[in-house]
Amino acid sequence: MKNVVKSNDHQVIIDHVGIVNKRLSISTEVFEALGFKSGKASKLDVGLNELNICPTNIHYMFDNSYIEVIETTGKDYLLDLLNSDCAMHMSLLVSKDIAKTHEKFLGNGVEVSTPITNSSRPADHGELKGTARFQWFRFMKPILDNNGMVAVMQHHTPELIFQEKRYQHGNGVYAMEAIYADISVAQAEELTMLSHYMDGEFTTANSIQSLRVVDCEQVNHALDIQLDKKRSPYVGAAFLTHDLALTRTYIEKSGYSFIETDDAIFVDASKEMNLFFEFKTA
């Protein structure tokens, strides 16, 4: 049963992804049941706290990347992304010189948000504690269909994000290998181009390197699930685990449906989050 999910792989350098919720508990209940650990929930400071429209977020950290789970206030910029209670709507490309990258896009007629937004949040991911600071902007013209937001960010405190002594997940998961999306090949190629358009010297250690283009109907048939590409363009995530047998124990206890192949386990979170999760060893 190898290659049960058929995909067309593209190299896209993604810093992290964002899941947007009307209620934070929609996502956190799924992740906790599957054995993931997170830091504490906190408010994202985007310079708008006085208006009380800053979203609440929680983070699931891995060696190379992380998932940002966000609860919209209903008054912030995230509400426009939602056409369901919960889905993965965001991918964040990464620049080491965001001002230069921003200027480059504007100079080439690419419509991006301006000015660059300064943000911060408490970092509670391991031995080091503090306030994580970063800057970001987003592309104003939609790159992806179905409410997919693409943004660019720069970490100014990467030592708080990618910690050598961070917390570990009980299920043995240590990295995100890929993101699955039901998008066109042209959209995937544009994301590839944009992710290689960034400024600064990069290492591949702190990013997701693969975007896998799939067809929802094929995935639904293969995994007997109910993804709806109208909810969001991102429909799956692939994780690497140190111990697939250990991961399986959490999956079995979670109560979520799953299918096991020769070398991977696929978990159905389509109802809750419009996602499937793939777990495998490297």
C-alpha positions in Angstrom: 0.0 0.0 0.0 2.9 2.4 -0.6 2.2 5.8 -2.2 -1.5 5.5 -1.1 -1.6 9.3 -1.4 -0.4 10.4 -4.8 1.4 13.8 -4.9 3.5 16.1 -7.1 6.3 17.4 -4.9 7.6 21.0 -5.1 10.5 22.5 -3.1 9.1 25.4 -1.1 11.0 26.9 1.9 8.3 27.4 4.5 9.1 28.7 8.0 5.9 27.5 9.5 2.1 27.1 8.9 -0.9 28.5 10.6 -4.2 26.9 11.5 -7.0 29.4 12.1 -9.9 28.6 14.4 -13.1 30.2 15.7 -12.4 28.3 18.9 -8.8 27.4 19.9 -10.1 24.1 21.4 -11.0 22.7 18.0 -7.4 22.2 17.1 -5.9 21.7 20.6 -8.1 18.8 21.4 -6.9 17.0 18.3 -3.2 17.7 18.9 -3.4 16.8 22.5 -5.2 13.5 21.9 -2.5 12.6 19.3 0.3 13.1 21.9 1.6 16.6 20.9 2.8 19.0 23.5 2.6 22.8 23.3 3.6 26.0 25.1 1.1 28.1 26.8 -1.6 30.0 25.0 -0.8 33.7 24.6 -1.9 36.9 22.8 0.0 37.8 19.6 1.0 41.5 19.9 0.7 43.0 16.4 0.6 46.6 17.7 -3.2 46.6 18.1 -3.6 45.5 21.6 -5.4 48.7 22.6 -8.2 47.7 20.2 -8.4 44.2 21.8 -8.3 42.6 18.3 -5.1 40.6 18.7 -5.7 36.9 18.3 -4.8 34.2 20.8 -2.3 31.5 19.6 -0.6 28.4 20.7 2.4 26.7 19.1 3.5 23.1 18.4 7.3 23.2 17.9 9.5 20.8 16.0 13.2 20.6 15.2 12.7 22.3 11.8 9.4 24.2 12.0 6.2 24.7 14.0 2.5 24.9 13.7 0.8 28.1 14.9 -2.7 27.5 16.0 -4.7 30.8 16.1 -8.1 31.7 17.5 -9.5 34.7 15.7 -11.2 37.4 17.8 -13.8 38.0 15.1 -12.4 41.5 14.7 -9.0 40.8 13.3 -7.5 40.3 9.8 -7.9 36.5 10.2 -11.7 36.3 10.1 -11.8 36.8 6.3 -9.8 33.6 5.9 -12.5 31.4 7.5 -15.3 29.7 5.7 -15.4 27.0 8.3 -14.7 26.7 12.0 -11.2 25.5 11.6 -8.7 24.9 8.8 -5.0 25.4 7.9 -5.0 28.7 6.0 -1.5 30.2 6.3 2.0 29.4 5.1 4.9 31.7 6.1 7.9 32.1 3.8 11.1 33.3 5.5 13.5 36.1 4.8 16.7 37.0 6.6 16.4 40.7 5.5 12.7 41.4 5.4 13.1 45.1 4.6 15.1 44.3 1.5 12.7 41.6 0.5 9.7 43.9 1.0 11.4 46.7 -1.1 12.2 44.2 -3.8 8.6 43.1 -4.2 7.3 46.7 -4.2 9.9 47.6 -6.8 8.7 44.8 -9.0 5.0 45.7 -8.8 4.0 42.9 -6.4 1.2 44.0 -4.2 2.2 43.3 -0.5 0.9 44.8 2.8 2.7 47.9 3.9 4.2 48.9 6.2 6.0 45.8 7.5 4.2 44.7 10.7 6.2 44.4 14.0 5.0 41.6 16.2 5.9 39.8 19.4 4.7 37.0 21.6 5.9 35.1 24.7 8.2 32.2 23.9 7.7 29.2 26.1 9.1 26.3 24.1 12.0 25.0 26.1 14.9 25.9 28.4 15.1 29.5 27.1 12.2 31.9 28.0 11.6 35.4 26.7 9.7 37.5 24.2 9.9 36.4 20.6 10.1 39.3 18.1 9.5 39.1 14.4 8.3 41.1 11.4 6.1 40.1 8.6 4.0 41.2 5.6 1.6 39.4 3.4 0.8 39.2 -0.3 -2.4 41.2 -1.0 -3.2 39.5 -4.3 -4.3 35.9 -3.5 -1.7 33.4 -4.6 -3.8 30.4 -3.5 -7.5 29.7 -3.9 -9.9 29.0 -1.1 -8.7 31.5 1.5 -5.0 30.6 1.5 -2.9 33.4 2.9 0.8 33.5 2.1 3.1 35.8 4.1 6.8 36.5 4.6 8.5 36.8 8.0 11.8 37.4 9.7 12.7 36.1 13.1 14.7 38.5 15.3 15.0 36.1 18.2 15.5 32.7 16.5 17.2 31.3 19.5 13.8 31.4 21.3 12.1 29.6 18.5 14.5 26.9 17.4 15.9 25.7 20.7 18.3 22.8 21.2 16.6 22.0 24.5 13.0 22.5 23.6 10.1 20.4 25.0 9.6 17.0 23.4 6.3 15.5 22.1 5.1 12.4 23.9 4.3 10.7 20.6 7.9 10.8 19.4 7.3 13.3 16.6 10.3 15.6 16.0 9.9 17.2 12.6 7.5 18.3 9.9 8.5 16.7 6.6 5.9 18.3 4.2 2.6 20.1 3.7 -0.1 18.7 1.4 -2.2 21.1 -0.7 -4.9 20.8 -3.3 -3.7 23.6 -5.6 -2.8 23.9 -9.2 0.7 23.2 -10.5 1.0 26.9 -11.5 0.3 28.0 -7.9 2.8 25.5 -6.5 5.4 26.8 -9.0 4.7 30.4 -7.9 5.2 29.5 -4.3 8.5 27.8 -5.1 9.6 31.0 -7.0 8.5 33.2 -4.1 10.2 31.1 -1.4 13.5 31.4 -3.3 13.1 35.1 -3.8 14.0 35.9 -0.2 17.1 37.7 1.0 19.9 36.3 3.3 21.8 33.2 3.7 19.8 30.2 4.7 20.2 26.8 6.2 17.7 24.1 5.5 17.5 23.0 9.1 14.8 25.4 10.2 12.1 25.1 7.5 9.7 22.7 5.8 11.2 21.9 2.4 8.4 20.1 0.6 4.9 21.2 -0.7 3.0 18.2 -2.0 0.3 18.9 -4.5 -2.6 16.4 -4.2 -6.2 15.9 -5.5 -8.7 15.9 -2.6 -10.9 13.4 -4.4 -8.1 10.9 -4.7 -7.0 11.4 -1.1 -10.6 11.0 0.2 -11.0 7.8 -1.7 -7.6 6.4 -0.7 -8.0 7.2 3.0 -11.8 7.0 3.3 -12.0 10.6 4.7 -13.9 13.8 3.8 -11.5 16.7 2.9 -13.2 19.7 1.3 -10.9 21.8 -0.8 -13.3 24.7 -0.6 -12.5 25.0 3.2 -8.8 25.7 2.6 -6.0 24.9 0.1 -3.9 23.1 2.7 -5.2 19.6 3.4 -2.5 17.6 5.1 0.8 17.5 7.0 3.5 14.9 7.2 5.4 14.3 10.4 8.6 12.4 11.2 8.7 10.3 14.4 11.5 8.6 16.2 9.3 5.6 17.0 6.3 4.8 14.9 5.1 2.2 17.3 5.0 4.8 20.1 3.1 7.2 17.8 0.6 4.4 17.0 -0.2 4.0 20.7 -1.4 7.6 20.9 -3.3 7.4 17.6 -5.1 4.2 18.8 -6.1 5.9 22.1 -7.2 9.1 20.4 -10.3 7.6 18.8 -9.6 9.2 15.4 -9.8 6.9 12.4 -6.6 5.9 10.8 -5.1 3.8 8.0 -1.7 2.1 8.3 0.4 1.3 5.2 3.8 -0.4 5.0 5.7 2.6 6.2 3.3 5.2 7.4 0.1 5.9 9.4 -2.5 8.3 8.1 -4.9 9.9 10.6 -8.3 11.5 9.7 -8.8 14.9 11.2 -10.9 16.1 8.2 -14.1 16.7 10.1 -12.4 18.9 12.7 -9.6 20.6 10.8 -9.9 19.6 7.1 -6.6 17.9 7.5 -5.1 14.4 7.4 -1.8 13.7 9.3 0.8 11.3 8.0 3.3 9.8 10.5 6.4 8.0 9.4 10.1 7.4 10.3 12.9 9.0 8.3 
